[in-house]
């Protein structure tokens, strides 16, 4: 059984969705530590042929708080949708991508960042026809008191997973041998980010999934989701 667990990111790049699609269970790290200036409340789109930060604002951002403790400022959906329209109105699948963004930005449940992010992940998974079951790391009491790979060992044991799948950045954090000693096969997604038209002179990789959605049909996106290899130790 393949488990993936990761912080909830705001409309992340294709590799994140490949990781979810390749897993048997995805645990959203709601009680992972919030990391300011990373991906929890912002991502990159292409505006005027350059990367542009597409973001929602938060209150009380601190690396001493969990993601599910961070407050979300009122979302300026009118401004964000106007940015998307300016950037992508001539893209072939703009109508679909814009409607998806409208649903995501309209979500409001208690003014907290985490429910907003979880809903955005579910909305994109529905759009991409990813049927992987979801859970939350906070569903496993006591797990948040553990650190780094010990959290992962605990989640794998309690969920019955014998394979742990991670994004490429995790290669700097985890050792294959440590996982083997706990009976877990550690693997990493290696996304193959094939170029597609972006209204740019050269393809800019690792943009938000919204960028890919604006330029590609659902059939093309399905093929893109399958475009990865798995790194084994």
C-alpha positions as CSV (number, residue, x, y, z in Angstrom):
1,X,0.0,0.0,0.0
2,X,1.4,3.3,-1.1
3,X,1.1,6.3,1.3
4,X,1.9,9.9,0.5
5,X,1.8,12.7,3.1
6,X,2.5,16.3,2.4
7,X,1.8,19.9,3.5
8,X,-1.2,21.4,1.7
9,X,0.0,23.7,-1.0
10,X,-1.9,26.4,-2.8
11,X,-2.5,25.2,-6.4
12,X,0.9,23.5,-6.7
13,X,2.7,22.3,-9.8
14,X,2.0,19.1,-11.7
15,X,4.4,16.9,-9.6
16,X,2.2,17.3,-6.5
17,X,-0.8,15.9,-8.3
18,X,1.3,13.1,-9.8
19,X,2.2,12.1,-6.2
20,X,-1.4,12.1,-5.1
21,X,-2.5,10.1,-8.2
22,X,0.2,7.5,-7.7
23,X,-0.8,6.9,-4.1
24,X,-3.3,4.6,-2.5
25,X,-3.9,7.1,0.4
26,X,-2.9,10.8,0.6
27,X,-2.7,12.4,4.0
28,X,-2.8,16.1,4.1
29,X,-0.4,17.5,6.6
30,X,-2.7,19.9,8.4
31,X,-0.7,19.7,11.6
32,X,2.6,20.1,9.8
33,X,4.5,23.3,10.7
34,X,3.6,26.3,8.6
35,X,6.5,27.5,6.6
36,X,6.4,31.3,5.7
37,X,7.4,32.3,2.2
38,X,6.9,28.9,0.8
39,X,3.9,27.2,-0.9
40,X,1.1,27.1,1.6
41,X,-0.5,30.3,0.5
42,X,1.1,31.2,-2.9
43,X,2.2,29.8,-6.2
44,X,3.5,30.9,-9.6
45,X,1.5,31.6,-12.7
46,X,2.7,33.3,-16.0
47,X,1.8,36.9,-16.4
48,X,3.2,38.9,-19.3
49,X,5.6,36.1,-20.1
50,X,7.1,36.1,-16.6
51,X,6.5,34.2,-13.4
52,X,4.1,36.0,-11.1
53,X,3.1,35.3,-7.5
54,X,-0.5,34.3,-7.2
55,X,-1.4,34.3,-3.5
56,X,-3.9,34.6,-0.7
57,X,-2.9,36.4,2.4
58,X,-2.7,35.0,6.0
59,X,-2.7,36.4,9.5
60,X,-0.3,35.5,12.3
61,X,2.0,33.5,10.0
62,X,4.6,31.8,12.1
63,X,6.9,28.8,11.8
64,X,5.9,28.0,15.4
65,X,2.3,27.3,14.4
66,X,0.7,24.4,12.6
67,X,-0.9,25.0,9.2
68,X,-4.3,24.3,10.7
69,X,-3.7,27.2,13.2
70,X,-3.1,29.9,10.6
71,X,-5.9,32.4,9.8
72,X,-6.8,33.3,6.3
73,X,-7.4,37.0,5.4
74,X,-10.5,37.7,3.4
75,X,-9.7,36.4,-0.1
76,X,-9.7,39.2,-2.7
77,X,-11.2,36.9,-5.3
78,X,-12.2,39.8,-7.6
79,X,-8.5,40.9,-7.9
80,X,-7.2,37.3,-8.3
81,X,-9.8,36.5,-11.0
82,X,-8.9,39.7,-12.8
83,X,-5.2,38.6,-12.8
84,X,-6.2,35.2,-14.2
85,X,-8.3,36.8,-16.9
86,X,-5.5,39.2,-17.9
87,X,-3.0,36.4,-18.0
88,X,-5.0,33.6,-19.7
89,X,-8.1,34.9,-21.4
90,X,-6.7,33.8,-24.8
91,X,-5.7,30.3,-23.6
92,X,-7.7,27.5,-25.2
93,X,-9.2,26.2,-21.9
94,X,-9.5,29.5,-20.1
95,X,-13.3,29.0,-19.4
96,X,-12.7,25.7,-17.6
97,X,-9.7,27.0,-15.6
98,X,-11.5,30.2,-14.7
99,X,-14.6,28.4,-13.4
100,X,-12.4,26.1,-11.3
101,X,-10.6,29.1,-9.8
102,X,-13.9,30.8,-9.1
103,X,-15.1,27.7,-7.1
104,X,-11.8,27.6,-5.2
105,X,-11.6,31.3,-4.3
106,X,-15.3,31.4,-3.3
107,X,-14.8,28.8,-0.5
108,X,-15.2,30.3,3.0
109,X,-15.3,28.1,6.1
110,X,-14.4,29.9,9.3
111,X,-11.6,32.1,8.0
112,X,-8.9,29.5,8.4
113,X,-6.2,28.7,5.9
114,X,-6.4,24.9,6.2
115,X,-10.0,24.3,5.1
116,X,-9.4,26.6,2.2
117,X,-6.4,24.6,1.1
118,X,-8.0,21.2,1.6
119,X,-11.0,22.3,-0.5
120,X,-8.7,23.6,-3.3
121,X,-6.9,20.2,-3.4
122,X,-10.2,18.4,-3.6
123,X,-11.5,20.7,-6.3
124,X,-8.4,20.2,-8.5
125,X,-8.5,16.4,-7.9
126,X,-12.1,16.3,-9.1
127,X,-11.1,18.3,-12.1
128,X,-8.2,16.0,-12.9
129,X,-10.3,12.8,-12.1
130,X,-7.9,11.8,-9.3
131,X,-9.8,9.4,-7.1
132,X,-7.1,8.8,-4.4
133,X,-8.7,8.7,-0.9
134,X,-7.8,11.5,1.5
135,X,-7.1,11.8,5.2
136,X,-5.4,14.3,7.5
137,X,-2.3,13.7,9.6
138,X,-4.2,15.1,12.6
139,X,-6.4,11.9,12.3
140,X,-3.5,10.1,13.9
141,X,-3.3,11.3,17.6
142,X,0.2,11.8,18.9
143,X,1.8,11.9,15.5
144,X,2.5,15.6,15.6
145,X,4.7,15.1,18.7
146,X,7.2,13.1,16.6
147,X,9.8,14.6,14.3
148,X,10.7,14.3,10.6
149,X,11.0,10.7,9.5
150,X,9.6,9.3,12.8
151,X,6.3,11.0,11.9
152,X,6.4,9.1,8.5
153,X,7.2,5.8,10.1
154,X,4.3,6.2,12.5
155,X,1.9,7.2,9.7
156,X,2.9,4.2,7.6
157,X,2.6,1.7,10.5
158,X,-0.8,3.0,11.5
159,X,-2.2,3.2,8.0
160,X,-0.8,-0.2,6.9
161,X,1.5,1.3,4.2
162,X,4.7,-0.5,3.2
163,X,5.6,2.2,0.5
164,X,6.1,5.9,1.2
165,X,6.0,8.2,-1.8
166,X,7.4,11.7,-1.6
167,X,8.2,14.7,-3.8
168,X,11.7,15.1,-5.2
169,X,12.7,17.6,-2.5
170,X,12.4,14.9,0.1
171,X,15.6,13.3,-1.1
172,X,17.5,15.8,0.9
173,X,15.6,14.9,4.1
174,X,15.3,11.1,4.2
175,X,17.6,8.1,3.9
176,X,16.5,4.9,2.2
177,X,18.2,2.7,4.8
178,X,16.3,4.3,7.7
179,X,13.1,3.5,6.0
180,X,14.2,-0.1,5.1
181,X,14.9,-0.7,8.8
182,X,11.3,0.1,9.4
183,X,10.0,-2.2,6.6
184,X,9.1,0.7,4.4
185,X,10.1,1.2,0.7
186,X,11.0,4.9,0.2
187,X,10.3,6.2,-3.3
188,X,10.3,9.6,-4.9
189,X,8.2,11.0,-7.8
190,X,10.4,12.3,-10.7
191,X,8.1,14.5,-12.8
192,X,8.6,14.7,-16.5
193,X,7.5,18.3,-17.2
194,X,7.0,18.3,-20.9
195,X,6.6,21.8,-22.5
196,X,3.2,23.1,-23.6
197,X,2.3,26.5,-25.1
198,X,2.3,29.3,-22.5
199,X,2.4,32.5,-24.6
200,X,6.1,32.7,-23.8
201,X,9.3,32.5,-25.9
202,X,10.5,29.5,-23.8
203,X,8.6,27.1,-21.6
204,X,8.6,28.0,-17.9
205,X,8.3,24.8,-15.9
206,X,6.9,24.2,-12.4
207,X,4.2,26.8,-12.6
208,X,0.9,26.3,-10.7
209,X,-1.4,23.6,-12.0
210,X,-3.7,26.4,-13.0
211,X,-1.2,27.2,-15.8
212,X,-1.4,23.7,-17.1
213,X,-5.2,23.6,-16.9
214,X,-5.5,26.8,-18.9
215,X,-3.5,25.4,-21.9
216,X,-4.4,21.7,-21.9
217,X,-7.5,19.6,-22.3
218,X,-8.5,17.1,-19.6
219,X,-7.3,14.3,-21.8
220,X,-3.9,16.0,-22.2
221,X,-3.8,16.6,-18.4
222,X,-4.5,12.9,-17.8
223,X,-1.5,12.0,-20.0
224,X,0.6,14.6,-18.2
225,X,-0.3,13.0,-14.8
226,X,1.1,9.7,-16.0
227,X,4.3,11.4,-17.2
228,X,6.7,10.6,-14.3
229,X,9.2,8.0,-13.2
230,X,9.7,6.7,-9.7
231,X,13.1,6.9,-8.0
232,X,13.9,3.9,-5.8
233,X,16.8,3.5,-3.3
